[in-house]
């Protein structure tokens, strides 16, 4: 995900709250955590669970 305005994280968190299927986001983990999302840093997309 990428957005020049920097709203990608907010959209990802909204999708998570709406019950979206498993996904991962490339973003600043601290920023996503500040939005109230559980954050797990991974090295590879296959690690998403």
C-alpha positions as CSV (number, residue, x, y, z in Angstrom):
1,X,0.0,0.0,0.0
2,X,1.2,3.5,-0.6
3,X,-0.4,6.8,-0.6
4,X,1.2,10.3,-0.9
5,X,-1.1,11.6,1.7
6,X,-0.1,8.9,4.2
7,X,-3.6,7.5,4.8
8,X,-2.9,3.9,3.8
9,X,-2.5,2.9,7.5
10,X,-5.8,4.3,8.4
11,X,-7.5,2.4,5.6
12,X,-5.8,-0.8,6.6
13,X,-6.9,-0.4,10.2
14,X,-10.5,0.4,9.1
15,X,-10.5,-2.8,6.9
16,X,-9.2,-4.9,9.9
17,X,-11.9,-3.5,12.1
18,X,-14.5,-4.3,9.5
19,X,-13.4,-8.0,9.5
20,X,-11.3,-8.1,6.4
21,X,-9.5,-11.4,5.7
22,X,-5.9,-11.8,6.8
23,X,-3.6,-9.3,5.3
24,X,-0.4,-7.5,5.9
25,X,0.5,-3.8,5.6
26,X,3.8,-2.1,4.9
27,X,3.8,0.9,7.2
28,X,5.5,2.3,10.3
29,X,4.6,-0.2,13.1
30,X,4.4,2.5,15.7
31,X,2.0,4.5,13.6
32,X,-0.3,1.6,13.1
33,X,-0.2,0.8,16.8
34,X,-1.1,4.4,17.6
35,X,-4.2,3.9,15.5
36,X,-5.3,1.1,17.8
37,X,-4.3,-1.9,15.6
38,X,-2.5,-5.0,16.9
39,X,0.9,-5.0,15.2
40,X,3.2,-7.9,14.6
41,X,6.4,-7.2,12.7
42,X,7.3,-9.8,10.1
43,X,10.2,-10.4,7.7
44,X,8.3,-12.1,5.0
45,X,4.6,-12.0,3.9
46,X,4.4,-15.8,4.4
47,X,4.7,-15.1,8.2
48,X,1.4,-13.3,8.3
49,X,-1.0,-15.1,10.6
